[in-house]
């Protein structure tokens, strides 16, 4: 789950080569998406790439 100031909460499905263990609550990340963002509540998208910008604060 990713929180964005403009979009709110978005459920991001990881890329098939990614591992959930690489990410922790509090990480600041940049997410590239594969396709669009489903506007359900919460929104949903498929990650193409996720980059950790800052570790936990």
C-alpha positions as CSV (number, residue, x, y, z in Angstrom):
1,X,0.0,0.0,0.0
2,X,1.4,3.4,-1.0
3,X,0.2,6.7,0.2
4,X,0.4,9.8,-2.1
5,X,-0.5,13.3,-1.0
6,X,-2.6,13.8,-4.2
7,X,-3.9,10.3,-5.0
8,X,-4.4,9.0,-1.4
9,X,-3.9,5.2,-0.8
10,X,-3.0,2.9,-3.7
11,X,-2.6,-0.8,-3.5
12,X,0.5,-1.6,-5.6
13,X,1.0,-5.2,-6.9
14,X,4.7,-6.0,-7.0
15,X,6.5,-6.9,-10.2
16,X,7.0,-10.6,-10.6
17,X,10.8,-10.3,-9.9
18,X,10.3,-8.1,-6.8
19,X,10.2,-9.3,-3.2
20,X,8.0,-7.7,-0.5
21,X,10.8,-8.2,2.0
22,X,12.7,-5.4,0.3
23,X,10.2,-2.8,1.6
24,X,9.2,-1.7,5.0
25,X,6.6,0.7,6.4
26,X,8.0,4.2,6.4
27,X,10.1,3.8,3.2
28,X,9.7,6.7,0.7
29,X,9.4,5.1,-2.7
30,X,9.0,6.1,-6.4
31,X,6.7,3.8,-8.3
32,X,6.5,3.3,-12.0
33,X,3.2,1.6,-13.1
34,X,2.5,-0.8,-15.8
35,X,-0.7,0.6,-17.4
36,X,-3.1,2.8,-15.6
37,X,-4.4,3.1,-12.1
38,X,-7.8,1.6,-11.3
39,X,-9.8,4.2,-9.4
40,X,-11.4,1.7,-7.0
41,X,-11.2,2.4,-3.3
42,X,-8.3,2.0,-2.6
43,X,-6.9,2.5,-6.0
44,X,-5.0,-0.4,-7.6
45,X,-2.1,-0.6,-10.0
46,X,0.6,-3.0,-11.1
47,X,4.2,-1.9,-10.4
48,X,6.7,-1.9,-13.3
49,X,9.5,-0.7,-11.0
50,X,9.8,0.5,-7.4
51,X,12.8,2.5,-6.2
52,X,13.4,3.2,-2.5
53,X,14.2,6.9,-2.2
54,X,14.6,7.1,1.6
55,X,14.7,4.4,4.2
56,X,12.6,4.6,7.3
57,X,12.6,7.9,9.0
